[in-house]
Structures are given as structure tokens and as C-alpha cells.
Amino acid sequence: MKINIWVLLLAAVSFMLMPSCDTSKAVKGGAIGAAVGGAAGAAIGSGSGDTAVGAILGAAIGGTAGAIIGEIMDNQAEEIEDDLENAEVRRVGEGILINFDSGLLFDFDSYALRGETMDNLDEFAETIQKYEDTKILIEGHTDAKGPEEYNEELSMERAESVADFLKSQGVSKKRLIIKGYGENQPVATNETPEGRQQNRRVEIAIYADEEMREAAKEGRLQASDYTSR
């Protein structure tokens, strides 16, 4: 199943790169959702493990409804990029993936947010409150140095620190999902300092909640609904 999901993702990326003057980001987002959403959700549910990307793709609905959600996510991603100077913001399917280097959020072996980080997250919280019909998955990850149990606990505490700060700024607790994976989901080798740095991260996935998906399917949702907020 892992091979299948990456094949689908490759196909989606190929679609995004195809030249077309008339194809908007929103339409591309909808097509990607249609192509990989159901298959990705099935793969994740079959034991490949929960991931931030998997949560986004698993919530995709595709088609015209997915394209509308994609357009809303385009607008939100642009605002978030302006808010967050210390994070990588990417549009994935019908959602948004944000990757923070843990070293920019926390001091070594700590889960207390740095002061400068709070300034960025304060603006981030203000933006995501405009898009209240979304879920926000916050994942903590570490490298493989140290005991596995300790790393898992630290990753969870770091994810909770980010969530607690967002809640303190008015983000609804019901929207937040918090997970700590420790060293179990590396994105790079743990054999080099550079690889370990990439593995020490906090990822945030933003995707449509059930209410937004239903509104899109029923034709009750328009991207313009959010532009004036």
C-alpha cells in the first residue's frame, strides 16, 4: 500500500506541473483530491501509520466540491505564509501542511515555546480563526537520539505546547488534534546531523472538517464566503 500511495502522489504532482493557462490552483487541488484522497485514506487505514499528509489526503473529497475547498485553502495558505517566518508552508491536496524545525520553536531538550515563536504563532492563530470550519492536526517528532520512550513523551509535550498556545489565543479546542510520534516517523536519516535536524520537527496539517465538506458537496460553500472575514 505504501508504494501505491506514493505512485498516486507522483501522479498528482505531475498534474500540478502540467502547463495550463486556464487551470487554477483550486481546480488542481480538487483534481488531486479526487485522484488520491480515497486511496490515501485506505492506505493509511490499512496500517501504514497516521501522518499529517495522510490526514489531509484522507479527508479529500475531490471534484468540484474539492476544488472549492482547495481555493479556500489557497487563500489561507498565503495568509499563513505571511504569518510564519520560521516555517515551511505547503499546499497538499485539499489542505495545508506546515513544517516547523523544532530548534526554532524550542530550546534543546525543552517543550517551552520561545518568545519569538509566540509572536509568529499569535498571528497564525488569528488567521486560522477566520477559517473555523477546519481541523488542525499538530504532530511532534524527534530524532532517534536518546531513549525511544523519552522521545515519544517529548514529542507529545511539544505538540501540546503549540496546541495550548493556540487555545490561549482563542482557537477552539474542538478543532485541535494532538499527536506525538517521537522518533518513529523520520523524514531523513538519523545517521547524520543534517538528517537528525530534519527529523526534529513539529508538523501541522489543516484540512476541512465534516461540516465544510458537507457544505461543499451540497453547493452551500463558496470561496468568497471567507474573503470578507
N, C-alpha and C positions, 0 to 999 in steps of 0.2 A: 504493500500500500504506500510506503514511503516513496518508492520510485514513481508510482502513478501520480502522486500529488505534485512532485517536482516537475514531471512532464507537463502537467496541466498549467503549472505556474509559468513554465518556459513558454508555453503556447500563449498565455495571457500577456507576458512581457513582449513577445513578438508582435502581438496585435497592437500593443501600445506604441511600438516603434514604427508601425506601418505609416507611411506618409499619407496624409489626407487633410485637405484644407477645410473640409466640412465636418470632420469628426471632432466633437468637443470632448473635454476631459470627462464630463458627466456620462456621455454615451459610452466612452471607453470603459468607465467604471462599471456601468451596467452590463456591458458585454463580458467583462472579466468576471463579474459576479455570477452571471449565467453560466459561464464556462467552468468555473472552478468551485463555486460555493457549495453545491450539494456534494460533490465528490470529496472536497476538502473536509467537510463535516463528517462524512462517512469514514474517511481515513483516520481522522482524529479520534472518532468514537471507537475505532477498531483497535486501539492500543498504541498508536504512535505518539501519544502524550499530548497534553494540552500545551499550547503555545499562544503567544499574543497574536501572531499571524493566523494561526488556526482558528482563534476565536472570531477574528474578523471575517475570514473566508467562510466559516461555518454559519455565520449569520447572514450571508449574502442571499438575496432573492432574485437578482438578475432582471432582465427585461427592461421595460420602460420604467417600472417602479424602482428597480435598482439604479437606473440612470439618474432618476430624480434624487435619490439618496446620495449618489455619487457627486452630483453637483453641489448639494448641501455640504458634503464633506470637503469638496474642493475649497469652498469659501472658508470653512472652519480651519482647514489646514493652513491657509495663507495667514489667517489671523494668529494662529498658534506659532508659526514661524517667526512672526514679528515679536511675539511674547518671549520666546525661549532662545536665549543666545547660546546656551550650553547644551543643546540637544539636537539630534538629527530627527527631522520630521519628514515622514514619507507617507504618500497615499498608497494604500494597498486595497485593491478591490473596492468594496463599498465602505471602507473605514480608513482610519489614520493610525499609523504606528509611530510612536515616539521612543527614541532610544537615548537614555542618559548614561554617560560614563559615571559610575558610582564615585570615582575620585573627585568629580566636580560637585557632587551632591553632599558627600560626607567626608570627614577626616578618616584616616586609616583606622580600621577596626572599630568604627563608630557608626551609630544609626541616628545621630543627631544632625539635623539639616544645618548646613552652613548658612550664615546670614545672607550672603549674596544670592544663594539659591532661593531663599524665601521671596526675594524681590521678584525673581522671574516667575516663580510658582504663583505668586499673588496675581500677576497679570494673566497667567494661564487659567487660574480659577475663574477670573472674571469673564474670560472668553467662553469657557465651556458651559458656564451658566446660561449663556444665550441659546445653547443647543441642548435643552434639558431632556429631550427625548432620546438620549444616547446612554449607553453603558460605558463605563470606564474601568478597564481591567488593568491593575497595577501589579507587575511582577518584579520580584527581586531575584538577582542571580549573582553568584560569586565565582571565583576561580577555584581550582582544586587544591590549593594550599591549605593545610590545616585539616582538622577532623571533619568528616562529612556532616555529622550531626550539628556541629557548631556552625558550619557554613549555611546549613539549611535554616537554622534559627536566626542567624544574622541577616540572611536574605529576606526573611519574613519581617523582621523588625524594621528593615529599611523600607520595604514596601508599605508597611503600616505607618511609618513616619510621614511618607508622602501623602498617604490617604488621610491621615489625621490633620495634616496641614490644610489640605483641600477642604475638608469638612469645616475646619475653623474659619475658612473664608466663605462659607455658605453653600458649598457643593453638597447636595443631598447624599446622605449615607446610602440610600437605596440604589443609587447609581453605581456605587463602587464595589468592585470585586478585587480581593487582595490575595495574592499567592506568593509563596517563597519557594524557589526551586533549588537553592543552594548551588552546588557545582554540577547538577545533573543535566543542564541544558546548555552546554558550551556552544559558542558560535565560532570559536577558533581553538587552536591547540593550546594546551596548558603547559607545553614544554618550553615556551619562550616567554620573556617578559611582555612582549607586544601582544601575544595571544592571550595571556592572562589578563592584561588590561582590558581587552575587548570583552572578556567573559565577565568582568566585574561591572555590572550594569543594572539599571532599572528600566524596564520597558513598560510603556503604557499603550494599550490598544483602545481606540474609541470606535464604537460601531452602533448602529441603530438598535434601539430596544424594540420589543414586540409591538408596542403602540405605534411607533414610527413606521415599522414595516407594514403593519396592517393599514395604516392611513395611506401609505404609498400604493399598496395593492388596490385599494378601493378608490383611488383617484382623489383623495382628500388632502394630499400633500403636494406643495409646490415649493421650489427653492426660494421663491420670493417671500414666502412666509417668514423666512429668517433674516432677510436682508435689512429689515427695519428695526430689528431688535437691538 
